[in-house]
Amino acid sequence: MKGPGDTARLLLTVLLALWVFAYGYSLFELSALARSGRPLGEGLDLGASIHFLGWQGIAGVIAVGVFGVSRLWPREAAARQLGNLPLGLAFLLIAVLAALVLTEGMAPA
């Protein structure tokens, strides 16, 4: 089975590069939040972490595009499997944030 053409390869490469940039910059914003002196374990403060969440949102939107473009390759192709990584990390972040929100009220006072 023949794979997709050069246009799809270029699109996937550009989308992956944009996703890596957005994801990496969100981690930079998270490290800036850690350097601010506020302990990260003091609960979820959305005001202080809005830059991190914003860049993760951008990375999540790009991850959907990466996933869609990677479906052009055959099932056993490495490019198709690589397309699952960004979307999987986005779902993992959503699960972690949901767990933080749900368990925040359960901490002993």
matplotlib code that plots the C-alpha trace (Angstrom):
import matplotlib.pyplot as plt

x = [0.0, 1.4, 1.6, 0.5, 2.2, 4.7, 2.1, 0.7, 4.3, 5.0, 1.7, 2.4, 5.9, 4.8, 1.9, 4.3, 6.8, 4.0, 2.8, 6.3, 6.7, 3.4, 3.8, 7.4, 6.4, 3.6, 6.2, 8.3, 5.3, 4.8, 8.4, 7.9, 5.0, 7.2, 9.9, 7.3, 7.7, 4.2, 4.2, 2.5, 0.9, -1.3, -4.2, -5.2, -5.0, -6.3, -5.4, -1.7, -1.6, -3.7, -0.6, 0.2, -3.4, -3.6, -0.6, -1.8, -5.1, -3.3, -1.2, -4.4, -6.0, -2.8, -2.8, -6.2, -4.8, -1.8, -4.0, -6.2, -3.4, -1.6, -4.7, -3.6, -0.8, -1.4, -2.1, 1.4, 3.2, 5.3, 3.9, 0.4, 1.6, 3.4, 0.2, -1.3, 1.3, 0.1, -3.5, -2.7, -0.7, -3.6, -6.0, -3.6, -3.3, -7.1, -7.3, -4.6, -6.4, -9.7, -8.2, -6.6, -10.0, -11.9, -9.4, -8.8, -11.7, -10.8, -7.5, -7.6, -7.6]
y = [0.0, 3.4, 6.1, 9.7, 12.3, 14.9, 17.5, 15.3, 14.6, 18.4, 19.1, 16.5, 17.7, 21.3, 20.4, 18.3, 21.1, 23.5, 21.1, 20.6, 24.4, 24.9, 22.0, 23.0, 26.6, 25.5, 23.7, 26.9, 28.7, 26.0, 26.4, 30.2, 29.5, 27.3, 30.0, 32.6, 31.2, 29.9, 26.2, 24.1, 21.8, 24.6, 23.8, 24.5, 28.3, 28.9, 32.5, 31.8, 28.9, 30.5, 30.8, 27.1, 26.1, 28.4, 27.0, 23.5, 24.3, 25.5, 22.3, 20.3, 21.8, 21.2, 17.6, 17.0, 18.1, 15.9, 13.0, 13.6, 14.0, 10.9, 8.8, 9.2, 6.6, 2.9, 1.3, -0.1, 3.0, 4.8, 8.2, 7.0, 5.7, 9.0, 10.9, 9.3, 10.8, 14.4, 13.5, 10.9, 13.5, 15.9, 13.4, 12.5, 16.2, 16.4, 13.4, 14.8, 18.2, 16.5, 14.4, 17.5, 19.4, 16.4, 15.6, 19.3, 19.3, 16.0, 17.1, 17.2, 20.7]
z = [0.0, -1.0, 1.7, 1.4, -0.7, 0.1, 1.0, 3.8, 5.0, 5.1, 6.8, 9.5, 10.0, 10.4, 12.8, 14.9, 15.1, 16.1, 18.7, 20.2, 20.4, 22.1, 24.5, 25.3, 25.9, 28.2, 30.3, 30.3, 31.7, 34.3, 35.4, 35.6, 37.9, 40.0, 40.2, 41.4, 44.9, 45.3, 46.3, 43.6, 46.2, 47.6, 45.4, 41.9, 41.3, 37.8, 37.8, 38.4, 35.8, 33.0, 30.7, 31.1, 30.5, 27.5, 25.8, 26.6, 25.0, 21.8, 21.9, 22.3, 19.3, 17.2, 18.6, 17.0, 13.7, 14.1, 14.9, 11.8, 9.4, 10.7, 9.8, 6.2, 6.7, 6.8, 10.2, 10.7, 9.7, 12.3, 11.3, 12.2, 15.6, 16.2, 15.6, 18.7, 21.1, 21.2, 21.6, 24.3, 26.2, 25.9, 27.4, 30.1, 31.1, 31.2, 33.4, 35.8, 36.0, 36.7, 39.4, 41.0, 40.9, 42.3, 45.1, 46.1, 48.5, 50.0, 51.6, 55.4, 56.9]

ax = plt.figure().add_subplot(projection="3d")
ax.plot(x, y, z, "-o")
ax.set_aspect("equal")
plt.show()
